[in-house]
Amino acid sequence: MYILRYILPFLTCVFLTRCVCSQLLYTEGKKIIKKDLTEESYSQLRKLLQKNSLVQLQDTIMLKYDFKNETCWNLLDSKPKEYINRVLKGSQKRIDSIRQLRKGVSIFEYREKAKNLNKIKKWNASIIIDSSSQIYKILFDKKSICGNSAIILPDRRVIIFLSDSHFTALYCDREKILNILSAP
């Protein structure tokens, strides 16, 4: 009975997600993209981010970007409202604690303008809506399931993590960033 009630629906969801959205989900292969922004794009990005920041923008920026029509958090959407709010508060607490530890880094959460969103994204008041899609156009070449995160360095180099549901960029220290940049 346990298998029919819990495991079978989970496996069905995983199977359907992998089949329907596999072209957008980066679980293997090239999950990290490195690129350089032009001086103009970098300047425009910093202006957009500063406009949405209550504090002075730092040299290094970490940014999470989520897309509309997302399926990443569909299983969580079926949970009670109180459970989703606990997950949301825990996630926000984690980001706030990293903000406190990394004073020289600006951290942002953005998403596409949309009505069709998972509750964890729709209910998160700290996510800024990229209503003009300018942030998307500057940083990302394509969408992926579970969103992307990016590290934007002061020398205009960018590291992008595809299909990044948990904001991997937050856990990259100087050494890890240098290793990623030096890898082929």
C-alpha positions in Angstrom: 0.0 0.0 0.0 2.9 2.4 0.8 4.4 1.8 -2.6 1.1 2.6 -4.4 0.4 5.7 -2.2 3.8 7.3 -2.1 6.5 5.8 -4.3 4.5 5.2 -7.5 3.2 8.8 -7.8 6.8 10.1 -7.1 8.3 7.9 -9.7 5.6 8.8 -12.2 6.3 12.5 -11.6 10.0 12.0 -12.0 9.5 10.0 -15.2 7.1 12.5 -16.7 9.4 15.4 -15.8 12.4 13.7 -17.4 10.5 12.8 -20.6 8.6 16.1 -21.1 11.2 18.6 -20.0 14.5 16.8 -20.4 15.6 19.4 -23.0 15.4 22.1 -20.3 16.8 20.1 -17.4 20.5 19.9 -17.1 21.3 17.0 -14.8 24.4 15.7 -16.6 27.0 17.2 -19.0 27.3 20.9 -19.3 25.6 22.3 -16.2 28.0 25.2 -15.8 28.4 27.9 -18.4 31.2 30.6 -18.3 31.0 33.7 -20.3 32.1 37.4 -20.4 29.8 40.3 -20.5 30.5 43.3 -22.7 31.2 46.5 -20.9 27.8 47.8 -22.0 25.9 44.7 -20.8 27.8 44.7 -17.5 27.0 48.4 -16.9 23.4 47.9 -17.8 23.0 44.9 -15.5 24.6 46.8 -12.6 22.2 49.7 -13.2 19.2 47.4 -13.2 20.3 45.6 -10.1 21.1 48.8 -8.2 17.7 50.1 -9.0 16.2 47.2 -7.2 18.6 47.2 -4.2 18.2 49.1 -0.9 21.9 49.0 -0.3 25.0 49.8 -2.3 25.7 47.2 -4.9 28.9 45.1 -4.2 31.6 44.1 -6.7 30.5 40.5 -6.8 26.9 39.6 -7.5 25.1 36.3 -6.9 21.7 36.0 -8.6 19.0 33.3 -8.7 16.6 33.5 -11.7 13.4 31.4 -12.0 11.2 31.0 -15.1 7.5 30.9 -15.7 5.6 27.7 -16.3 8.0 26.0 -13.9 7.5 22.4 -12.9 10.4 22.1 -10.5 8.4 22.5 -7.3 5.1 20.8 -8.3 5.4 18.2 -5.6 5.8 20.9 -3.0 2.7 22.7 -4.3 0.6 19.7 -3.2 1.6 20.2 0.5 -0.4 22.2 3.0 0.1 26.0 3.0 1.7 25.9 6.5 4.3 23.4 5.2 5.1 25.5 2.1 5.5 28.6 4.3 7.9 26.8 6.6 10.0 25.8 3.6 9.9 29.3 2.3 11.0 30.8 5.7 13.8 28.2 5.9 15.0 29.2 2.5 14.9 32.9 3.2 16.7 32.3 6.5 19.5 30.5 4.7 19.9 33.3 2.2 19.8 36.0 4.9 22.5 34.1 6.9 24.7 33.9 3.8 24.2 37.7 3.2 25.4 38.3 6.8 28.5 36.2 6.3 29.4 37.5 2.8 29.3 41.3 3.2 31.2 41.9 0.0 28.6 40.1 -2.2 25.2 41.3 -3.4 22.6 38.6 -3.5 19.4 38.8 -5.6 16.5 36.6 -6.4 14.6 37.3 -9.7 11.9 35.6 -11.7 10.1 36.1 -15.0 6.8 37.9 -14.9 4.1 35.2 -14.9 0.9 34.0 -13.4 1.8 30.3 -13.7 4.3 29.8 -10.9 4.9 27.3 -8.2 3.7 28.5 -4.8 7.3 28.7 -3.3 8.1 31.3 -6.0 4.7 33.0 -6.1 4.6 33.5 -2.3 8.2 34.7 -1.9 8.0 38.5 -1.5 11.8 38.9 -1.7 11.9 37.7 -5.3 12.1 40.6 -7.7 10.0 40.4 -10.9 12.0 41.0 -14.1 9.0 42.5 -15.8 10.9 43.7 -18.9 13.0 40.5 -19.1 16.2 42.6 -19.2 18.0 40.6 -16.6 17.2 37.4 -18.5 18.4 38.9 -21.8 21.7 40.0 -20.4 22.6 36.9 -18.5 20.9 33.8 -19.9 20.9 32.3 -23.4 18.2 29.8 -22.6 15.7 28.7 -19.9 16.1 25.6 -17.8 13.9 23.7 -15.4 14.4 24.8 -11.8 15.9 28.1 -12.8 19.5 29.2 -13.1 21.9 31.0 -10.8 24.8 33.2 -11.7 27.9 34.7 -10.2 28.9 38.0 -11.8 32.4 39.1 -11.1 33.8 42.6 -11.2 35.9 41.8 -14.2 32.7 41.0 -16.1 33.2 37.2 -16.1 30.0 35.3 -15.3 29.5 31.7 -14.1 26.0 30.3 -14.7 24.6 27.2 -13.0 21.8 25.6 -15.1 18.8 23.8 -13.6 19.8 25.1 -10.2 16.9 24.7 -7.8 18.9 25.5 -4.6 21.0 28.6 -5.6 24.3 26.8 -5.9 26.1 30.1 -6.5 25.6 30.9 -2.8 28.0 28.1 -1.8 30.9 29.1 -4.1 33.7 30.7 -2.2 36.8 32.3 -3.9 38.6 29.0 -4.3 35.7 27.2 -5.9 35.1 30.2 -8.3 38.7 30.2 -9.3 38.6 26.4 -9.9 35.5 26.7 -12.1 37.0 29.6 -14.1 40.3 27.7 -14.7 38.6 24.4 -15.7 38.4 23.8 -19.5 
